[in-house]
């Protein structure tokens, strides 16, 4: 009976050439005492060179030949033939650190439930010299394991998977020529945690024989990535991201770093589908009904559930406010208040007029998408109180330091209370009790208000 801690290292290969023997040697050099090395020859056409290389290792490895069917089919054949309880795999041109299996198995066996472990990796040139090191654990938590896949954190050679995961959830999709691993990780991540184990225990080789990522690969990856995102239920997004909007904002930020052009266009449409579930208060500064209607139309274009209050400027040069306010308030369906007194008094009245959190302060220039992006930033970062919607242009408005900001209701209430206790002007009070976004717009506000 095989050792219960046996790890099968599968090496799929097609025309292995110069690098195959190095990969096999690195697999055999593992310090973990329970290792099986299984090479799956995917129908090589190199006049028997791959087969001869494998047979030169004798009974130190197992060798399987199959008709050519692609990487996914070779891996599936290896999984079917593996004797180990745990599966790892190694590309025929990559290398393992001798401690790779030992370190990762130590982490895996320490977990109380069934998990998949993955690690960092180094990128090397064809001659083995170091090109760069890739750390994949920054900003990642195994409590939200879907991001291991959606943010492309996993190098397939840097994992160890319990065999039971394949038995429960299936093997590689052989219909996906270049993205079969992405789809498998996504499937697994919906049932098991992906635990990151620090350390550059894999050396991923880049060389001329590999070719480059083609437009076909990028198209396939874009379609798969978007289909994975669209398949997620709202409750899954909330569980993995804190809220649907926060989850989708993180996904949107990642996809902009890729070549997935179709997904870049698709994510905003998906965001819009869920925007109406997010309530945002908006205080709109206006001196006449036309300005108010234009600005309200701009903020409504965000698709968010808007709870607005129109703040009319009550100054000599804006004496039309008293005439337009009552009729406009009835037609728009929003409360209309007069701006009189200091900033603290205005905020107090806004808080009593709309029941929403957060609250945005807008005079003009809120481009479509500005509000949505600001709301998403606050949703993603629960410890953040203030973020910039946009940078207001022109002369200072009656909103003064608040113009162009989105602020949590709690922060506004704390600032009001601080002012009431005689601890400075409202802007200063808000600066003392709030956490600010490092976004340039918010940062500029911080500098001007403290």
C-alpha positions in Angstrom: 0.0 0.0 0.0 1.5 3.4 -1.0 2.7 5.7 1.8 -0.2 8.1 2.8 2.1 11.0 2.4 3.4 10.0 -1.1 3.6 12.9 -3.5 3.5 12.2 -7.3 5.4 14.7 -9.4 3.9 14.6 -12.9 6.1 15.9 -15.7 4.1 16.3 -18.9 6.4 16.5 -22.0 6.3 16.9 -25.7 9.6 16.8 -27.5 11.5 17.5 -24.3 14.9 18.3 -25.8 17.7 19.7 -23.8 15.8 20.6 -20.6 13.9 17.4 -19.7 16.8 15.7 -17.9 17.3 18.7 -15.7 13.7 18.8 -14.7 13.7 15.1 -13.8 16.9 15.5 -11.8 15.3 18.4 -9.8 12.3 16.2 -9.1 14.4 13.3 -7.9 16.5 15.6 -5.7 13.6 16.4 -3.4 14.3 16.3 0.3 10.8 15.0 1.0 11.3 11.2 1.4 8.0 10.1 -0.2 8.1 11.1 -3.8 7.2 9.4 -7.1 8.3 11.0 -10.4 5.9 10.2 -13.3 6.8 11.5 -16.8 3.9 11.5 -19.3 5.1 11.7 -22.9 2.4 13.4 -25.0 3.3 11.6 -28.3 6.7 13.2 -28.8 7.9 13.3 -32.5 11.7 13.8 -31.8 12.9 10.4 -33.1 12.7 8.8 -29.7 14.9 11.4 -27.9 12.4 12.1 -25.2 11.8 8.3 -24.6 15.5 7.6 -24.4 16.1 10.5 -21.9 13.3 9.1 -19.7 14.5 5.5 -19.9 18.1 6.6 -19.0 16.7 7.1 -15.4 15.7 3.5 -15.2 13.3 2.6 -12.3 14.0 5.9 -10.5 11.0 7.3 -12.5 7.9 6.0 -14.1 7.3 6.7 -17.9 4.0 6.7 -19.7 3.6 7.3 -23.5 0.3 8.4 -25.0 -1.0 9.8 -28.2 -0.6 13.5 -28.5 -3.6 15.4 -27.0 -2.2 18.5 -25.4 -1.0 19.5 -21.9 -4.4 19.0 -20.3 -4.7 15.5 -21.5 -1.2 14.6 -20.5 -1.8 15.9 -17.0 -5.1 14.0 -16.8 -3.3 10.8 -17.8 -0.7 11.4 -15.1 -3.4 12.1 -12.5 -5.1 8.8 -13.4 -1.9 6.9 -13.2 -0.5 8.5 -10.1 0.0 6.4 -6.9 0.4 9.4 -4.6 -2.2 10.9 -2.3 -0.9 14.3 -3.3 -0.2 15.7 -6.8 2.4 18.2 -8.0 3.6 18.8 -11.5 6.5 20.2 -13.2 6.9 21.5 -16.7 9.7 19.7 -18.6 11.7 22.9 -18.9 11.3 24.2 -15.3 13.1 23.2 -12.1 12.2 22.5 -8.5 14.2 23.7 -5.5 15.2 20.5 -3.6 13.0 21.6 -0.6 9.9 22.4 -2.7 7.8 19.4 -1.8 9.1 19.2 1.8 8.2 22.9 2.6 4.9 22.8 0.9 3.8 19.5 2.4 4.7 20.8 5.8 2.3 23.7 5.3 -0.4 21.5 3.8 -0.4 18.9 6.5 -0.6 21.6 9.2 -4.0 22.7 7.9 -7.0 21.1 9.6 -9.0 20.9 6.3 -8.4 20.0 2.7 -6.4 22.8 1.1 -4.3 23.5 -1.9 -0.9 25.1 -1.4 0.9 27.4 -3.9 4.0 29.5 -3.7 6.2 32.1 -5.3 8.6 31.4 -8.2 11.7 32.7 -9.9 11.9 33.3 -13.6 15.1 32.1 -15.3 16.6 32.4 -18.8 17.3 29.5 -21.0 20.8 29.2 -19.5 19.5 29.1 -16.0 20.5 32.6 -15.0 18.0 34.6 -12.9 15.7 37.0 -14.7 13.3 38.0 -11.8 11.5 36.7 -8.8 7.7 36.8 -8.6 6.0 37.2 -5.2 2.4 36.2 -5.5 1.2 36.4 -1.9 1.1 40.2 -1.4 -2.4 41.5 -0.7 -3.8 37.9 -0.7 -5.7 36.1 2.0 -6.8 32.4 1.8 -10.1 33.5 3.3 -10.9 34.9 -0.2 -9.3 32.2 -2.3 -11.0 33.1 -5.6 -8.5 35.9 -6.0 -5.7 33.3 -6.3 -7.3 32.5 -9.7 -8.9 35.8 -10.7 -5.7 37.7 -10.1 -3.5 35.2 -11.8 -1.4 34.4 -8.8 -0.8 30.7 -9.4 2.0 29.2 -11.3 0.9 25.6 -12.0 4.3 24.1 -11.1 4.2 25.9 -7.7 1.2 23.9 -6.3 0.5 20.7 -4.4 -3.1 19.4 -4.7 -4.6 16.6 -2.6 -5.8 13.9 -5.0 -9.3 14.0 -3.5 -9.8 17.4 -5.0 -9.7 15.8 -8.5 -12.0 13.0 -7.4 -14.6 15.5 -6.1 -14.4 18.3 -8.6 -12.9 16.8 -11.8 -9.7 17.2 -13.7 -8.4 19.5 -16.4 -10.8 20.6 -19.2 -9.1 19.2 -22.3 -11.2 21.6 -24.5 -9.2 24.6 -23.2 -5.9 24.4 -25.1 -4.1 27.2 -23.2 -6.1 28.1 -20.1 -7.0 24.7 -18.6 -5.2 25.5 -15.4 -7.0 28.7 -14.8 -10.4 27.0 -15.1 -9.3 24.2 -12.8 -8.1 26.5 -10.0 -11.3 28.5 -10.2 -13.3 25.3 -9.8 -11.3 24.2 -6.9 -11.3 27.7 -5.2 -15.0 27.5 -4.9 -14.7 24.5 -2.5 -11.2 24.7 -1.0 -8.8 27.3 0.4 -5.7 28.1 -1.6 -2.9 28.6 1.0 0.1 30.7 0.0 3.5 29.3 1.2 6.2 31.9 0.9 9.5 31.1 -0.9 10.9 30.8 -4.4 10.7 27.0 -4.7 10.2 26.8 -8.4 12.3 28.2 -11.3 10.2 28.9 -14.3 12.3 29.0 -17.5 11.6 31.3 -20.4 13.4 30.4 -23.7 13.0 30.7 -27.4 11.6 27.2 -27.8 8.4 28.2 -25.9 7.2 30.7 -28.4 5.1 33.6 -27.1 1.6 34.1 -25.8 -0.5 34.4 -28.9 -3.6 36.4 -29.6 -5.5 33.1 -29.5 -4.4 32.6 -25.9 -5.4 36.1 -24.9 -8.8 35.7 -26.5 -9.3 32.4 -24.8 -8.1 33.7 -21.4 -10.3 36.8 -21.7 -13.4 34.8 -22.5 -12.7 32.4 -19.6 -11.9 35.1 -17.1 -15.1 37.0 -17.9 -17.2 33.8 -17.8 -15.8 32.9 -14.4 -16.7 36.4 -13.1 -20.2 36.2 -14.5 -20.8 32.8 -13.0 -20.4 34.0 -9.4 -23.5 34.6 -7.3 -23.8 37.9 -5.5 -23.5 36.2 -2.1 -20.1 34.7 -3.2 -18.9 38.1 -4.3 -19.9 39.6 -0.9 -18.2 36.7 0.9 -15.0 37.1 -1.1 -14.9 40.9 -1.3 -17.0 42.4 1.5 -19.7 43.6 -1.0 -20.5 43.0 -4.7 -19.3 46.4 -5.6 -16.0 46.0 -3.8 -15.4 42.6 -5.3 -16.1 43.9 -8.9 -14.0 47.0 -8.4 -11.0 44.8 -7.4 -11.7 42.6 -10.5 -11.9 45.7 -12.7 -8.6 47.0 -11.3 -6.8 43.7 -12.0 -8.1 43.2 -15.5 -6.7 46.6 -16.6 -3.2 45.1 -16.0 -3.9 42.3 -18.5 -4.3 41.9 -22.2 -7.8 40.7 -21.8 -9.5 43.3 -24.0 -12.9 41.6 -24.1 -13.0 41.4 -20.3 -11.9 45.0 -20.0 -15.1 46.0 -21.9 -17.3 43.5 -20.1 -16.5 44.3 -16.5 -18.1 47.8 -16.5 -21.3 46.2 -17.8 -21.3 43.7 -14.9 -20.6 46.5 -12.4 -23.6 48.4 -13.8 -25.8 45.4 -13.2 -25.1 45.5 -9.4 -24.8 49.3 -9.0 -28.5 49.8 -8.2 -28.0 47.7 -5.1 -25.6 50.3 -3.6 -27.1 53.4 -1.9 -25.1 56.6 -1.9 -26.2 60.0 -0.6 -25.3 63.0 -2.8 -25.4 66.6 -1.8 -25.8 68.7 -5.0 -24.8 72.3 -4.8 -26.9 74.5 -7.1 -27.8 78.1 -7.6 -30.6 77.5 -10.1 -32.8 74.7 -11.3 -30.9 74.2 -14.6 -27.6 73.6 -12.7 -29.3 71.3 -10.3 -30.9 69.2 -13.1 -27.7 68.8 -15.0 -25.7 67.7 -12.0 -28.5 65.3 -10.8 -28.5 63.8 -14.3 -24.7 63.3 -14.1 -24.9 61.6 -10.7 -27.9 59.4 -11.7 -25.9 58.1 -14.7 -23.7 56.2 -12.2 -26.5 53.6 -11.9 -26.3 53.8 -8.1 -29.3 54.1 -5.8 -29.0 57.8 -5.3 -30.5 59.6 -2.3 -29.9 63.2 -3.1 -30.4 66.6 -1.4 -30.1 69.8 -3.4 -28.3 72.5 -1.5 -29.2 75.9 -2.8 -26.7 78.7 -2.4 -28.3 81.6 -0.5 -26.1 84.6 -1.4 -26.9 88.0 -2.9 -25.7 87.0 -6.4 -27.8 83.9 -6.3 -31.1 85.3 -5.2 -33.0 83.1 -7.6 -32.8 80.1 -5.3 -35.8 81.2 -3.3 -37.9 81.2 -6.4 -36.9 77.9 -7.9 -36.5 75.7 -4.8 -40.1 74.8 -3.8 -41.3 73.8 -7.3 -38.0 72.0 -8.2 -38.1 70.0 -5.0 -41.6 68.7 -5.8 -40.6 67.7 -9.4 -37.3 66.2 -8.6 -38.5 64.2 -5.6 -35.5 65.3 -3.5 -35.4 67.6 -0.5 -34.0 71.1 -1.2 -32.3 73.0 1.6 -30.8 76.5 1.8 -27.1 76.9 2.5 -26.9 79.3 5.3 -24.4 79.6 8.1 -21.1 77.7 8.5 -20.0 74.4 7.0 -20.9 72.4 10.2 -24.5 73.7 10.1 -24.8 72.7 6.4 -23.5 69.2 7.1 -25.8 68.8 10.1 -28.8 69.7 7.9 -27.7 67.3 5.1 -27.3 64.5 7.6 -30.9 65.1 8.8 -32.3 65.4 5.2 -31.0 62.1 3.7 -30.5 58.7 5.2 -27.6 57.3 3.2 -24.0 56.3 3.7 -21.6 57.4 2.3 -22.4 61.0 1.2 -20.9 62.7 -1.8 -20.5 66.5 -2.2 -20.9 67.5 -5.8 -21.0 71.0 -7.4 -20.4 70.1 -11.0 -18.1 68.1 -13.2 -19.0 64.6 -11.9 -18.2 62.5 -14.9 -20.1 59.3 -15.5 -18.4 56.6 -13.5 -16.7 59.0 -11.0 -19.3 58.3 -8.3 -19.3 54.6 -8.9 -15.5 54.3 -8.7 -15.5 56.4 -5.5 -18.2 54.2 -3.9 -16.3 51.1 -4.9 -13.1 52.4 -3.2 -14.9 52.9 0.0 -16.6 49.5 -0.3 -13.3 47.8 -0.8 -11.6 49.6 2.1 -13.8 49.6 5.2 -11.2 51.5 7.2 -11.3 54.4 4.8 -13.5 57.4 5.6 -12.8 59.9 2.7 -12.1 59.5 -1.0 -12.0 61.9 -3.9 -14.8 61.7 -6.5 -13.1 64.1 -8.9 -11.0 67.2 -8.7 -13.3 70.2 -8.8 -12.2 72.9 -11.2 -12.6 76.6 -11.1 -13.1 78.9 -8.1 -13.9 77.4 -4.7 -17.5 76.7 -4.1 -19.8 77.1 -1.1 -19.0 73.4 -0.3 -15.4 74.6 0.3 -13.1 71.8 1.3 -15.8 69.1 0.9 -16.4 69.7 -2.8 -15.5 66.6 -4.9 -15.3 64.2 -1.9 -17.3 61.1 -0.8 -17.3 60.8 3.0 -18.7 58.1 5.3 -21.7 59.3 7.4 -20.0 58.3 10.6 -17.0 60.5 9.8 -19.2 63.5 9.1 -21.1 62.9 12.4 -17.8 62.7 14.4 -16.6 66.0 12.8 -19.9 67.7 13.7 -19.5 66.5 17.3 -15.9 67.7 17.4 -17.0 71.2 16.2 -19.8 71.3 18.8 -17.2 70.7 21.5 -15.3 73.8 20.3 -12.4 71.9 18.7 -11.9 74.0 15.6 -13.5 74.5 12.2 -15.4 71.7 10.5 -12.8 71.0 7.8 -10.1 70.7 10.5 -12.3 68.5 12.7 -13.0 66.2 9.8 -9.3 65.9 9.1 -8.6 65.0 12.7 -11.2 62.2 12.9 -11.0 60.6 9.5 -8.9 58.2 7.5 -8.1 59.5 4.0 -7.6 57.8 0.7 -4.1 58.3 -0.6 -5.7 59.1 -4.0 -4.2 62.4 -5.2 -7.6 64.3 -5.0 -8.1 63.3 -1.4 -4.5 63.8 -0.5 -4.7 67.4 -1.8 -7.7 68.0 0.4 -5.8 66.6 3.4 -3.0 69.0 2.8 -5.2 72.0 2.6 -7.4 71.1 5.6 -4.9 70.2 8.3 
